[in-house]
Amino acid sequence: MFNPKNFKTDTVAKEMINLFASNKLEYIESNPACLRKIFDTTPEVDTNAEIAEVNQNILRTNGYDSFYCKLKELKEKIETATADTDIMGQVRKLLSYLVKLKRLSFEMQDKKIIFKELVSTAIQNGNLWVNNQDAIDKYNKGLCMIDEWVDFFLSYTNRDQPEVNNSFDESLRKNFKRKDWDDSFEKLNMLAKLLVKYLRQRGGLNVFFDQQSMTCGDDIQDKVNRYCENTFSFAQLIQWQALSNDPDKRNWCYHEFQTFNNNNANKEKGLFFFKTYDVPDNPENVPGIPEDWLDWVRTALTTVNVVIPRELESDSLKDKCGEVAKQIIDVRERIINNYLATIY
């Protein structure tokens, strides 16, 4: 029986993907032998029975009837899109449909996976855009943007914990379960964790947040650099600790901002700043800043989107995060639409 969780290792599902990627839907539905070959079955078939009924019996017996229905639906979408005589029009339509699939709920994300596999297998098998590498490159670039980019990258610092977490006292602590707080507050920036929580709640956003996006053994710099590029927006939490200069340690907040800001490809992306109550509005009032940090600090403190007070009012902060989340979504939609408009 088909299980979406085992999609990558399900050999039957892969064979069905290959069947649909390599043949017209009309051919598949009119030839029960296609499915019998995959399932290695030769059932007694009533020659008077409807072909569709024979297919359904094979699928139902093996537990793949629901998977077949999704394949059929998605294959119809692909055939409709590729009926366009304009090759670049085909690319735009397939990517636009992928955007719609991306917006479906978690429970329906297997449709997105199946759709991607159908298109990529058709390309690999030479059934789509043969001898048109430009179309393939444009599709793959759009696929990466839609499927792999995060909505925002959150930059922050873990320096001087748990002192910083304790500066918010109960107003920060009450937003976490006791175990979550006890396990994390001595080392991790819990305010950053709260911002991610609220931005996700209010906007359904996906994020690069190193507490959740890094695993043991990852090359930190390589992954940070990659996600500074593969993000629709960059958000940064500015606290005094982020602005402190330690000659023996890299300031990751500065490095992440520079990596994002110095990439010309990021100019149309979103840039958002959260600032805690104790950081001054005027960069001239921040002492001891290295000269090469000045542009970063000026940019951060003069374009603050949300000022976070010492006494956190959760509803107020949620509302402010909701406003930022909406702007991040708008940036994402604008960038994707702008890219689709360049495909011609």
Secondary structure, DSSP 8 states (H G I E B T S, - for coil): ---GGGGGG-HHHHHHHHHHHHS-HHHHHT-THHHHHHHT------TTS-HHHHHHHHHHHHT-HHHHHHHHHHHHHHHHHHTSS-HHHHHHHHHHHHHHHHTS-GGGHHHHHHHHHHHHHHHHTT-SSTT-HHHHHHHHHHHHHHHH-EEEEEE---TTTTHHHHTTTHHHHTTS-HHHHHHHTTTS-HHHHHHHHHHHHHH---EE-HHHH--TT--HHHHHHHHHHSEEEEEEEE-HHHH---TTS--HHHHHHHHHHT-GGGTTSEEEEEEETTS-SSGGGSTT--GGGHHHHHHHHHS-SEEE-SS--HHHHHHHHHHHHHHHHHHHHHHHHHHHHT--
